Amino acid sequence: MGTFIINGGNQLRGEIIPQGAKNEALQIICATLLTSEKLTVKNIPNIRDVNKLIYLLEGLGVTVRKTSNSEYSFQAANIHIEYLLTQEFQEQASELRGSIMIVGPLLARFGKGYIPKPGGDKIGRRRLDTHFIGFQKLGAKFEFDIKNHFYKVEAQNLKGTYIHLEEASVTGTANIIMTAVLARGTTTIYNAACEPYVQQLCRMLIKMGANITGIGSNLLTIEGVDFLTGCTHTLLPDMIEIGSFIGLAAITGSEITIKNVSIKNLGIIPDSFKRLGIKMEYRNEDIYVPRQEHYEIETFIDGSIMTISDAIWPGLTPDLLSVFLVVATQAKGSVLIHQKMFESRLFFVDKLIDMGAQIIICDPHRATVIGLDKQLKLRGTTMSSPDIRAGVALLIAALSAEGTSIIHNIEQIDRGYQAIDKRLNKLGADIKREK
């Protein structure tokens, strides 16, 4: 188990380039299974979850070549379907939530897809019903081995149909899209997730020969095709990392320029930080966050306490609420953080209270933060990272705190953030990694 030792209180300064988007990478890499031709994917982040998925595809028989630090080629010409039934596959796939998205492409191309219950963050219930109901509506037979937690879908012929998703699941939408592009006839997906990463997946599939309309909306129409070809695709910068850097700059009183952020794909993330009083400037595709001694949380028009909550896109992504909560502890004013989607995402808040934050936990979904206006800084402590997003939020808190903090289980942070210690140390942070 790895550990970060952080000496907090340093002001950071300089430029930082966000990594490629983790969530997009997982979808795009799975989509390479849809064709026997070579695909080139650029801007892939070097993080644990992505590397595990690449290793999983290699086990399936995909030829993977790393052509530069962040560029890979994939060719799924010789897939070993029987690998899905091996103990090695079950062990590898069960460690990674994103492994669920290999099922759709395998079902579409080979008529079968198997997966053990996938792992990932322990942030509450994360049902897979959306995926498998979608497969069944396209004509697949579904089987669940409850004793071994193993899922199977098989189909002789997939046929397009109308699908109204019970929830706008991002991975569920992506999985069903990747299945429908090779199904016969027309598939309509209503209440589809429309995050930029889903849009990116659709655009890549179109370059491969798919026929998809409605991109960017919650109503997708897919005309099935007989086969797909190779192409080259570049991942977006990671919006979660960009938001984390904005929050880090504010809480540490730092001056940071975040490079090449693709502003149009950030949605309301920048405006939501502005509601906390954080200033920023757009400089072409860069975001400049100036040094601020203080930042003040807005109130609603009637003077009531501001609420920041997550929502399906184009609402605020739930992956950033942990960062908003930490940043609010040093603002002036109060805010209600409402985490609607996952009931266990606020379980890290007790660590912040130990650091001196003034937070009232209302219930598993809501916490009221009373900003201290930096009059009483957070203090260093020892803690453990429970999941990716809470882990980086705790790192941000530790960087702003007085004294030394220790964060254990940093493998959780490494799952989603590439060499975060080295990159922040270049800006003036003091983070030491120990095993």
Phi, psi and omega in degrees: 000131181270160183221141169257134170249117188242123170265109188275178175093359181277140172274135182260156181204136175136195182248146178219140181255122179292149178287171172295154188291121179301309185295325176290319181303317182297320179292312185296318180296320177297324182293342178294345178285351186280350183219156175272353181274164184281136173240142176247128181239127183252156177069034178283128180284145178270080182230161189300313184297318180292317180296323177295320180294319178299317178298321179296317179294324177298321177298328178285348180111003178290133175277116183243129177232131176269112186264346173199185182303328185228015182238133180230152167247145181231135174219112183262058184278331185229083183272134178260090183299328181297341178299335181296340182260004181276157178295323180299314179299315182297322178292316182291313184292328182288349180271355191225119179300320184294347180297340179300334185277004170277343186293314181301308179299320179293319178297317182294320187267326186242355177081009178202148176207130181236148180201138170283168177302118186285158181269225182108192183296143175267082186238024181110189183295133177223084188291153177252006184305319183304318180298305190285329174296320177297316178299318181296320180294334177277357174112008182274151173266129185251137178221133180236119176272096187293332180291317183259004180052053184234130183253140177227138170227137179219150180203136174282314180220122175269136181235137178300149183201177175268128181231120173255108184291135178295324176223150182278063181288130180293308181291325177296315178300314181299317182296318181290322176302313183294335176282318187289335184295337178250007176279156179281135176089198188255131174245132176244124179247114179254150187064033177288146170294145182230026176305154178307328181290324175292321177299318179297318177301314181298319181295322178293319180297323177296319176298333179277351178116001179287161180240100184229132174234160180092014183300133181094353178247178178264014178231105181253140175239127185234122174263118183296146177237168184280328182201164178236156182245179178279170178192182174241137184222142178243128180287148172292159169294153186283113182296330180290320177293320178300313178298323178297321180290324176299312179297320179299315180300317183293311188288335179262002181062043187253165177245108187228138171251122179260118191271145168050062188267351185057070189305321184295342180261011179267351179059226184266012181302308180300317181295327178292322175293325178297331177293339174274000179093011184273127180270149175200159178232142173268125177236092190058243180259015177256153171246121177258122178251109182285163178291129178234128174288322183219152172216141189241130181288134176291162169245168173290168186304323181276005178090358181285162185295135178298142173243131173242121185224158179273161178198162175296153182301135016270022174286185184282130181296135180295339183293347181255356184297328178298321179292316178303318182297314180297314182298324181294337182297336181249010175276174171260122181115184184234155180209145174262119176265120184243104178267098188279327194276327185231131186276356182243010185282347180260008184290349178275353187297330180299332176293321179291323177297321176299331180277357178106005179289147178262097184225134175252117177276112184282317179192182183301344184252345189226141175217135176261124181255127177257106185293139184261001178054032178063012178287327176234101184289156173297153179244148182297149179204180177252134184208177180228140181282118182278331179202179186300305189286319175296325180299314180288330175296318177294324176297317178298317178299317181295324179292335179268347188280159172276134178091195186255135175241151177236127178242117177269169177060042183288355173303330176297318178293319180297339177298332186233352185229121186281118175042048187298326180293314181296319183292321180284328177298328177295338178270353180117004176287163178236087182238125177245132179260131177229149175262000000 
